[in-house]
Amino acid sequence: MRTIGIADTTFARVNMGAIAARTLRDLDGRIQVVRTTVPGVKDLPVAALRLFRDQGAELVMALGMPGKAEYDRTCAHEASQGLIRTGVQEGKPIVEVFVFEGEARDDRELTFLARRRTEEHAVNACDMLLHPERLTRRAGTGQRQGFRDAGPTGAPSPKRRIGNAIARYA
C-alpha cells in the first residue's frame, strides 16, 4: 500500500477532498488515503506536515479555494510558500491544488473547474508514486489541470536538433 494524504479546507466552496479521495481510490487499489480538513489555505502547510509525520503519507495533495480578493491571493501565495518549505523539509512531494474563485465565470464553471483540476492532479499524484514513467511521457506536452491543455509549442525534438548540429560538424 502507498499512502497519499489529502489536506483540504472548509473555506472551499466545493468538497475537493472528497473528489480527490474518490479519484485516488478509483485509480489504484494500492493507494491508501488519509485526510485532514482545516479552515483555510494558510493552515495547509501544518496539515501537510502532520499527514507526513503522523499518518505516514508519502505524498500530500493540498487542496484549497482562495477567494477573489487581493487579500485571498496574498494568503494563497503565503500558503504556497509554506507548502514548498514543508515538502522540502520532509523530502516528500506536495501537489498543490488551488482553484481561485476568480478563475471561473460562475458557480457552475467553478464547480467544473474544481472537480476537473482535483481529478487531474489526483492522476498526477498517483503517477508520481506508482507510475513516474507516465509523467515522463507527458513531459513538454503543455498539460494544464482544469481547463484545456495548452499543448506543446511545436519546437523540434531534442534528438532532431542534436542530430542536425552533429551533421553540421561532421
N, C-alpha and C positions, 0 to 999 in steps of 0.2 A: 504494500500500500504506500502511496505517496500522499503527503498531506499538503493541501493548499488552504491557506487562511483567507477569510473574507472579512474585511472591516468595512462596514457601511455606516450611513448616518440617518438620523431621524429628520434632518433638515431636507434631505432629498424628497422630491415630490413623486418619485417612482421607487418601488421597492427593488432597487438594483441588486441588493444582497440575495434576495430570493431568486432572481433571474440568474445570477452568477452561479449559485449553488446548484440549481436545477440543470443548468447547461453543463457544468463540470461533471456532475453525476451521469448525465446522459452521454457525455463524450467518452468516458473510460471508467470502467468498474474498479480500476485500481486506484482511483482518486478518493481520498477521504477528505471531507470538507469540515473545517472548524470555522465558526463565525462569531463575530462580536459586533455589536452596534453601539455607536457613540453619537452624541448630539450633532456635531458638525465637523467640517473638514479639518479644522485645526486640532481636533482630537485624534485624527487618524494615525499620526506617527507613533504615538504611545500605544495605540491599539495594535498596530502592526508589530511593534516591539514585543508586546505581550503574547501575540499569536506565535511569534518565533520562539520566544523563551519559555512560555508556559504551556503552549499547546503543540509544540513541535512542528510548526508549519515550516515547510521548505521554501515556500514562495507565498507572498501575500498579494491579494488583489485589494487595493484601496479604492473604494467607490464613494464618490461624492457628487453633489449637485450644487455648486455655488450659484448664488442669485445673480441678478442683473446689475446691481450697484457696483460702483468702482471699489467700494469697501470689500465687497464679496470677492472681486478679482484679486485684491491685495491679500485677503485671507487665503485664497486658493494658492497663490504664489508662495506664501509663507508655509502653508501645509505641504506643498510640493517640495520645498527645500528640506523640511523636516523628514519627509518620506525618503528623499535621496540620502540624507545623513543616516537614517535608520538602516536602510538597505546596505550602505557601505559599511557601517559599523558592524552589522551582523554577517556581512558577506553573503547575503541572500537577496534574490530579486524581489522588488515590489513593482507590480504592474498598476500604475496609477490610472484610474478610470474616472475622469471628471467630465461631467456634462454640464455646461454652463447654460443657465436658463435663457440667456440672450442668443444662443445658437439657433433656437427654434422660433418659428413664426407664431405658433400657437400651442396649446396644450396637447393636441393630437400629435403634432410633429415632435414635441418634446418627449412624449411617451415613446414614440417610434425610435427616436434617436437614443434615448437611454437604454431601451431594450436591445437595440442592434449593436450599439457600442459595447455594452456589457457582454453580450454573447460573443462578439468577435474577439474581445480581449480575453474571454474565458478560453477560447480556442488557442490564443497565443500563450496563455499561462500553461495550458495542458501541453502544448508543443514544447515550451521551454523545459519542462520537466521530463517528458516522456518521448518526445519526437523532435529534438533540435534540428535534425536534418530537414524537416519540413519548413522551418523558418529560413534556413539557408537557401532552399529552393525559391523562396519568395523574396530574397534579397534584391533590392533595386527595382521592385515592381510597383512602387508607389501605392502601397496598401494604406488605406485610411479606415479607421474604425468608426462606424456610424453612418456616414454618408458615402457617396460613391467614391471608389478608389481613384486616385489621380493618374495611375498608370506610369510606366517608365517614360523617360524623355526621348527615347529612340536613339540614344548615344550608341555608337558601335560597341560591340562586346570587347572586353579587355583582350581576349585572345586574338581577335582580328587586328586591333590596334598594335599589339606587340608583334604580331606576325608581319604587319606592314613595315614596322620600324626595323625589324631584323632584316627584311628583304632589302631595305634601302642601304644597309651596311654590308650586305653580302657581296 
